[in-house]
Amino acid sequence: MKHMGWAWALLLGCLTVQATETRVWIFGDSLVRETSFTLRKMLAEANVPADTFVTLGSAWTRPDLFDWHAKLREIVKTSKPELVLFMMGASDRQNMMGNGQSLAFGSAAWDAEYARRLDSAFEILTSGGVRHVIYVGLPDLRDEEANRYAHHLNELIQTRVAANPAVRFFDAAKLLSRKPGQFSVFIPGKDGMPVLTRSSDGVHLTPQGGDILAQALWTEIKPLVDKPAKP
């Protein structure tokens, strides 16, 4: 039994060391899935330890289903990442609870509570030692009402990003649409030929779309992770 105890201690020690080496975390809902595959490959090729945590459903509106703030506290404590990337929120078009009452989607109270939750998330990360946070905005969506929501949410996120010097906003819509504010199934590739970037549901990215977004994000991330890891 003593040998088993030492074995467990050694295993836990190894896991702890491995966790503290994770310099980059990619967080999001199903929208980030395709992008995360390519981005993690790029990070691995650059010898930058990275990991991904993806959930289905809402981002900040339903902590009763998944508490993102608790997850961030856990990651900051165990992994001590230097850079965190978010891409999520497409399913947050719903009412949420705040201050013990239901806040109607589209109301000023909803916006204020959503902003508060973003600020809280950013504070958890930056106070925990995260140097850089990149928040990827929603791309244009095919459904007109959903697209209006995406634009509104992006504007709301940008107001909170502007209030925190450690956080930057990446405009995925500008990259993935041929015309500003207009959903595009195809966009021109580097050779001028059309590339299928969006899936048939009018929300998610195809593997090709994920690759294009990952390449652009890598341009943002590379200068930040090229610097030596913090001690």
QUIGI-V340108 format. One line per field, one symbol per residue. ss: DSSP state (~ for helix, > for strand, _ for the rest). burial: 1 if it has 24 or more other ideal C-beta (glycine too) atoms within 12 Angstrom, else 0. A space follows every 50 residues. Layout:
BEGIN
ss=???
burial=???
END
This chain:
BEGIN
ss=_~~~~~~~~~~~~~~~~~~~___>>>>>_~~~~~~~~~~~~~~~~____> >>>>_____________~~~~~~~~~~~~___>>>>>________>>>__ >>>____~~~~~~~~~~~~~~~~~~~~____>>>>>_______~~~~~~~ ~~~~~~~~~~~~____>>>>_~~~~~__>__>___>>>_____>>>_>__ ____>_~~~~~~~~~~~~~~~~~~~______
burial=00000000000000000001011111111111111111110110000111 11111011111110000110110011001111111111111110010100 00101000011011111111110111011111111111111000011011 11110111011001011111111111100000111010000000101110 0011110111111101110110011000000
END
